[in-house]
Amino acid sequence: MQVSTSFLSSRNIPRDLKILNETDTDFIHVDVMDGKFVKNKTMPFKEMKNIYKFTSKRLDVHLMVRKPKKYIIDYALLNTAYLTMHLELEEDIDELLDLIATYGIKCGISIKPSTDLEEIRPYLKRIDLVLVMAVEPGKPGQEFLEDTPDRIKKLKEMIQEEQAQVKISVDGGITDETRKYVTGADIVVSGTYVLSSEDFQEAIDRLR
């Protein structure tokens, strides 16, 4: 199991990123919120781009924004491994996937807890990652939703049916307790659980 650690709940981002850089976390999960697609808003890109000063880890960027195009262009210039946008956009998803692909970055689509999984089926052969939200996106520290394991199971079946090569990542309420419910996933995203622990590496080890 790979681990992508979010710093959304951090109260001292430079310090926490430096500590995470010394761990074996696979990715730094970057939550990008515009205050429109979700209520909360994260720091502007002119500040976020300084992440490289504190960590050399590859970035796993989650765009919770209404109009992703400019964010895709910005974050593609960083040390980004995955660029993930939401399925529930009123934008041309195929066009945005084409844009991400031009940068040679892996494409991801995130899906809210209330969205029918069948809606993502047409894109499975075009993407590298599905980010399953186990909480409502946009706010750290929420509790893990109980139907998430069933959604992961159904998604895996869909991926097999489509003969697609897609990883499943799960984000929201991930702790050492809820980790056992997402064994079908390839990546877990955890922020509050890791950053609130006394030892980041120990917390990451418990998530693997």
N, C-alpha and C positions, 0 to 999 in steps of 0.2 A: 504493500500500500504506500503510495506516495503522499506526501504532506505538503500542502500549500498554506503558509501562515499569513494571516491577515493582520495588519497593524491598525485597522479601523478604530479599535478601542484604546489605542495607545495614548498615554498622556505625555509621553516624551518620545516622539518618533525617532529622532536621531539616535538616542541611546538604545532603544529597543531594536532598531534595524542593525546597529553594530553588533549587538548580542546575537541576534538571529543569524548574522553573517558567519558567526563562529559555530553555528549548529549545522546539522546535516539536513535541515529542511530543504525540500526539493525546489520550492518556489516561494517567492514573496507575492502574496495575493494583494493586488491593488484594487481597492473599491473606488470607483469613480462615479459620483452622484451629482446631478445637475440641479436638484431642488425642484424638478418638474416631473420626471418619470417617477421619482420617489420624493418624499418630503424633505429628506435631509440633503445637505450639500457638502461636498468635500473641498479641500483646498484647490485653488486653481492650478493649472498645469505649470505655470511659471515657477511655482513652488514645488510641485510634485516631481518635476523633472530632475530635482536635486537628489533623488533617491540614490543615484549612482555614487554619490559622495560617501554613503554609509553602508552600502552593500553591493557585492558583485553577483548576487544571486539572480537567476533568471526571473522575470516577472510574469505573473499570471494575472492579466488585467481584466477586470469585470466591469463593463460599462453599463451602469444603471442610469442611462441618459435617454432623452427623447429623440435627439438627432445625433447619431454616433459618428457621422462622417468626419468632422473636424477632430474628434477625439481619436479616431482610428489613425489619422495622419500624424497626430502628435505622438501618440504612444508607440507607434511603429518605429519611431526614431530612438526609442530606449532599448534596453536589454530585454526585450519582450519575447517570451516563448509562446504564450497564448493570448489572443485577443477575443474576448467573449462579449457578445451583445445579447439583448433580450429578444425572444421570439415575439413578444407582445407589442412590437413597434408598429407604427403606422408608416413605415418606410419600406422600400423595396429591399427585402432581405438578400435576394440573390445579387443585387448590385453591390451591397455592402460586403458580401462574402468575396466577390470579385476583387474589391478594393483591398481587402486584407490579404488576399492571395498574392497580389502584385508585390507585396513587401516580403514574401517568403516566410510569413508568420503563420502559425497554426490557428485555424478558425474555430471558434466555439459559439454555441448558442445556449443561453440560459433560459430556463422555463420556471415560471412562478408556480406555487403550490396549487393554485386553483385552475391552472390552464390544462386542457385536455392534452395528454401526451401524444395523441394521434396527430396533432397539429405540427409536430416536429418531424414526422416521418418523411415528408418530401425532401428534407434537407440532410438526412443522415449520410448519404453518399458524398455530400459536399463538404462536410465538416470533420474536425478532428476530435471535438469534445462536446459533450452535453453537460451543462452545469445545472444540476437538480437543486432547486432551492428547498431546503427543509424548514425554512421560516419565510415570512414575508420579507422581501428584499428591502434594504435601506436602513436597518437599525440593528446595531450589535447587541449581543446578550440575550436574544430571544430563545425560547424553549423549542426544542426539536419536535417537529410535527410527526405524530404517530403513523400516518399513512405513508411516510417516506419510503420505508422498506418495500412496500407493495409497488410504489412507483418505480423504484430502481429495478425490481424484478421484471415489471412489464416493459420497461425501456430496454433491458438486456434482451428480452425476447424479440422486440422490434428490430434491434440492431442485428440480431442473428438472422431474422427473416429477410432483412434487406441486404444481408451479406456485406455489411458496412464495417469499416475499421474505425471505430469511434470509442474514445475513452469516456467513462462516466465519472464526473466529479460531483461531490455533494457539499453544500455550503449551508451552514446555519445550525447553531446549537450543538456543534460537534465537540464532545468531551470523551474522556476515557470510558464513560458509561454508555453513551449513545453510539460510540464507534462500533460496537458489536452488532448494531442493527443495519450497518451499511457495508457489510462484507462483500456485497456484490459490486461495489464501486471500485474504481482504480485510484482515485485521488480523494482525499478529504481536505476540506478547507476549514481551518480553525483559527480563531483570533483571540477572543476573550479567554478561552480555556488556557491557551499557551501563555499569553501575556500576563495573566493573573497568577501564574504559577511562580514558585520560587526558583525553579530551574527550568528554563525553556527547553533544553535538550531532553531532560527527563520526560517532560510533557509530550514532546514530539515522539519520543520512543514509545510512549504508551498508546499513541495513535496509529502506529504502524501495524 
